[in-house]
Amino acid sequence: MHKHCFLGLLTVLLTSATEMQPAHVSLKPQKVQFQSRNFHNILHWQPGSSLTSNGSVYFVQYKTDRSSQYGQRQWKDKIDCRGTTALFCDLTNETLNPYEPYYGRVMMTRAGSHSAWTRTPRFIPWWETKLDPPVVTVTRVNASLWVLLHPPALPYKNQNGKNTTMENYYDLVYRVFVINNSLEREQKAYEGTQRAVEIKGLTPHSSYCVVAETHQLMLDRRSPRGEESCVQIP
């Protein structure tokens, strides 16, 4: 067979295979995955390979991977995300046990056609969530600074109805850095578990900024640095 004839036949076969591909394959949502920060668990996805998001609506279901006394847990609809046009769905309230494994899945419908379901990988909030840095409050007392560190609040409440923090679920170490703006020099002023830190030995008539981050010891994960809080030493 001549080379040109072979290439032509191959093109025809590939084109035919593409045309014969079931519609639900190209409509199927892509990259369906949880993105979790401070135990706020949001399901994200992208349109199928042959689509943009215009005109498409999505249906979301979830389940836990833990078997019940009646056998494997069944998929449940996320009512707020039935027929949504968004490319995300908040499943925080459906995944409240940080130690329990969960799955989510998404199906797309458009113009009378629908895709197959696309399922997430196994998701355990405690293992996968990322944390924000602490919120820093800086108060000047004479030539010293008092730094208060506030861990980010979580979507859980304790028995008294108050918000819980990451400290309820992880051993956290805080790192505080001080930046001398006059000298453009940064140094680590504190590393430890305390939320109240006193910084001494500052130079008079200088401007300082304080920034902090959080380290999860067991998982060896570090938050990004938070916003700088700046003060002037008289």
N, C-alpha and C positions, 0 to 999 in steps of 0.2 A: 504494500500500500504506500502511495506517495505521501511524503511528509505533509503536504498541504491538505490532502484528503483526510489524513489522520487527525490533524488539528481541527479541521472543520467538523468532523464527526464528534470529536471530544467536546467542542463548543456546544453542539446540538444536545449531547447527552447531559452536560452540566446545566444548560438552560432548561431542559425538560425536567431535570431533578428539582431545580429551584421552583418551577411552576407547579410541580406536583407536591411540594412541601405543604403539609397541613397549615391552614391559616393560624391555628392556635399557637404554633411554634414561633412564628415571627411576632405574634401579639403578646407573647408571654412576658410579664414584667421581669426586668433584669436587676441584678445587684440588690436583692432584697436582704436587708440586714438591719440589726438593731444598732443604734448609736446611743450610748448611755453616758450621762454626765451627772454626777451627784445623785445617782439612782433615779434620775428622770429618763425613762426608757422610751425612745422614739423609734418607730419603725420607718425606714426609708427605702425607696426603690426608684428605679428609672423605667421609662417606657420600653416596650418591646423593640426589637432591632429594626422593625420596619415602620415605626411610628414616632411621631412627636406626641406630646401630651395633649394636644388640641383634640377635643371631641371624645376623649377617652374618660371613662369613669372606672373606679377601682373598688373592690370589696376586700375587706381585711378580716382574717380570723386568727385566733391564737389558741394555744393550749399549753398546759404544763407537761413535762416529760415524766412526771412522777405518776405511777400507776395508783389507782384508787382500789377500794375493795370490790368494785364492779369491773375491774379490768383497766385497760388503757384509757386515759382521759380523752374525751372527744373534743373536736374543734368547736370553738364558740365564735359567734359573730361579734365584731366590734361595731355596735349599733351606730356610733357617731361617724364611722368611716364606711358605711354602706353607701355606695354610689358617689364616693368622694372624687373630686377632680384634682385634689392635692397629690403630691408625691411623698407624703409622710403621714403617719398616724401615731398619736400619742397613746401608748399602751402602758403608761406608768401605773395606773390604778389596777391594771390586769396582771401586773408582774411585781406585786408588792413584797413578795418574799425574796430577799436578796440572795438567799442560798439555794433557791429552787431553780431547776432548769426549765426553760420555756422555749417554745417555737412560735413564730408568726408566719403567715403566708398571705399572698396577694394574688387576686385574679382581676383581669381587665375585661371590660365589655365595651364594644363600640359598633354602632350601626348594625345591630343584630348579631354580631359575632362576639365570641368570648374566648378567652385564652384558658390554658390549663393553669393550675395553681403553681406559684413559685414559693418555695419554703426557705426560711432562714436556716443558717447553721444553728446548732444548739447554743442557747444563750443563758448564761448564769450571771445575774447582775453583779453579785459580789466580786466575781472574777474579772469582769470586763468593764465595769464603770470607770470613768475618769473623773477626777476631782478638780475643782477650781481652787485657786489659791485662797488663803485667808484674806478677809477684809481687814485692813490695817487702820487703826486709829492711833494718832500720835499726839501726845500732849507734852508741852515743854514745861519743866519744873526747874527754874533757875538755869543752870548750865547743863542739865541732863534732859533726856527724853524718856518718857514712859510710852511704851508701845503695847497696845492691846490687840490681840489676834482673835478674829472671829471666824471660825470654820463655817463653810457654806451650809445652809440649812438643807435638810432632806425632805422628801415628800411623806415622811413617816411622822406619826405622833406617838408620844409616850403615854403612859397611863393617865397622866395629868392633862393630856391634851396639848402639850407643848411640843414644838419641833425638836427633832433629834438632829445630831450632827454626825459627821464621819467618825468622830472619836468613839461613837457607840459600836462601830463595826471594824475599825482598824486601829492599830498602834501607829500614831502619827508623830512625826518629828517636824518641828517648824524651824526654818532657817530664815534669819533676818539679816539683811544687808543694809549698810549705811553708806551713802554716797556723799562725799564732801564736794560740793559743787565748786567751791573756790579752787580746790586742787585737782578737780576732776579725778578723784580717787575713790575707789570702792573697797570696802572690807566687810567681811562677815562678822557681825556683832554678836550673833547668838545662834546656837543650834541646840534644840532640846524640846521637851514636851510641855513647857509652861506657856500659858497664853498671855501672861503679863511679863514684860521684859523692860528692865531699866538700862539705858545706854548712857555711860558716863564718859568723862575725858574728852569732851568736845571743845573745839577751839572757839573762843569768843569772836563775835563779829563775822560769823561764817554761816553759810546756808547749807542745810543738810536735807537729803531725801532718804526716806526709808522704804524698802520694798521687801516682800516676804514670799516664800513658797512653802509648799507642804510636801513631805516625803512619806510614802506608804512603805513601811519597813518590810513587811512580809512579802509584798509583791514587787518590791524594789522599783516603785513608780514614783515619779515626781510631777507635781503640778507645774503649769507655767507660772511665771512670776506675776504677782498682782500689780495693781496700779501704785505708782509712787505717791507717798505722802511727804510733803516738804515743809520745813520750818526754818525760821531764822533765829540764830543764837545771838542775843544782844551783846 
